């Protein structure tokens, strides 16, 4: 539980710092261009960069969990550790690779970690989309 909690804290810090960096980039470069009457190509660039940035953050978090499994001696090969971490973090969970019984709780903690951070990422993408729609003058049903 202690190791899993530490990993969750680490990945949340990574995610938070990454989103802060992404916000700063979008504020300084991306959304300013859109707000100034930017084209749809600029809007597409903002959205693509946002999604790729989030994908990079999740990849780093998956790597952190994979390195943990190697460090604990649960998985010896990097490609298997990355595969296991990816299917666990994304909550796909094939079950073709399992941890030793005394460390199986880590699997649940990683899955919980992943689903929460994917939720945060989804909310972030929607916030960026809202800004893009506002800048383009696109209104929703509530307007």
Buried (B, 14 or more C-beta within 10 A) or exposed (E): EEBBEEBBEBBBEBBEEBBEEBBEBBEEEBBEBBEEEBEEEBBEBBBEBBBEBBEEBBEEBBBBBBBBBBEBEBBEEEEBBBBBBBBBBBEEBEEEBEBEEEBEEBBEBBBBBBEBBBEBBEEBBEEBBEBBEBBBEEEEEEE
